[in-house]
Amino acid sequence: QVQLVESGGGLVQPGESLRLSCTASISLFSIDTMGWYRQRPGKQREMVAFTKRYGSHNYADSVKGRFTISRDNVNNTVYLEMNSLTFEDTALYLCFADNSRGTYWGQGTQVTVSS
C-alpha cells in the first residue's frame, strides 16, 4: 500500500502561480509513474502531468509551457509548479502513483482560480 499526501492547493487569481506537492510513503524508485490528474466540474478526470521512475516527464497539451513537474527523490516528493493559471485550471488535483502492485491515489487538493 502506498500512501500519498498532497498539499499546496488554494485560491488564486488568473495569471498567478501555485505549487502542489505530493509525498509518497515509499521511495520514488519503487514507483513506476507518479503525477497528477485533475477533476474539473462537469468534466472527466484528465491527466495533467506525470514523471517516470528515471525522470522523463509528460504533460497534457493544455498545460504545456505553464506547468512543470519535478521530483525530490530524497524526500519522496513530486511537485507540480503551475504558472499563468487560468479559470480553466480550477479543479480538484489528484496525485497518483503506479507500480506493479497497483495504482494509488491521494485525496486531492483543490485549486480555484477566480478573480
N, C-alpha and C positions, 0 to 999 in steps of 0.2 A: 504494500500500500504506500502510495506517495501522497504526501500532504503538500498542498500549495497554499501559500498565504500571500494575498495581494494587498497592495496599498498604493496610494497616490492619486486616486480619483478626486474629483471636485467640480466646482462651478467656476467656469472661466468665461471671458468674453471672446468673441471672434478675433482671431489673429494671435491670441495668447498661446502659451505652451503649458504642458503638463508632462510629468514623468511618472510612469507607472512602474511598480516593482512587483516581482513575483519570486518568492523564495521557496525553494523545494526542500523537502525533508531528507533528501538523499543527494549524493554527488551528481552534478550535471553530466558527468561522464557515464553515469548509469541510465541516462535518459537519451533516447534517440532524437526526439524532436520536442522542442518546447517553445511556446509562444502565446499568441493572443488571438482570440476570436472576439467578436462583438455582436451584441444583440440590440438592434435598433427597434424602436416601437413600430409594430406592424410589419416587420420585415424578417426574413430568415436570418439565422445566425450566419455570419460570414467570417472567413479568415482574414485577419489583419496583417500579421507578420509572424514568422517563426524562424528559429535558429536550429540548425542541426548540431549533432554532437561535436563535430570537429570544426564548427564555426561558420558554415555557409548560411546565408540569410535569404529569406524570401519575403516579398511584400505584395499585398493587394495593390492593384493598379490605382485605386482611389487614394492610397496613402503614400505612394512612391514619391520621394523627394521631400516629404514632410515629416514622416515618421522614421525613426531609427531604432532598431532592436540591437541590444548588446548583452553581453553575458559577463558575469563575475564568477569564475569557476571556484574561487576561494570561498566565497560566501554563498554559493549555490543559488545565485540570484540572476534573473533575467530582467532587463529593463526595457521599457518602451518609451522613448523620448518622442513626444508628439508636439510638433510645431505648427504654426499657422492653422490653428484649429478653426473649423467652420461649424455651422449649425448641424450639418450632416454627420459630424463626428459624435454627436450626442448618442450615447449608447451605454449599455452595461458591458464592460470589458471583462472577459473571462480568460484567465490563464489556463493553459493546458500543458500536460506533459505526457509523452507517449514513449513506451518501451515495450519489450517483448511480453511483459506481464499485463499490459493493458493501457488504457488511456485514462488520465486523471484530470480532474477539473477543480479549479478554485471556486470560491463562492461568488466572485465577481466584484468589481469596483465600478461605481457609477461615474461617468464623465458627462457633464452637462455644459453645453456651450450656449450661452444666452447673453443677449445684450440688455 
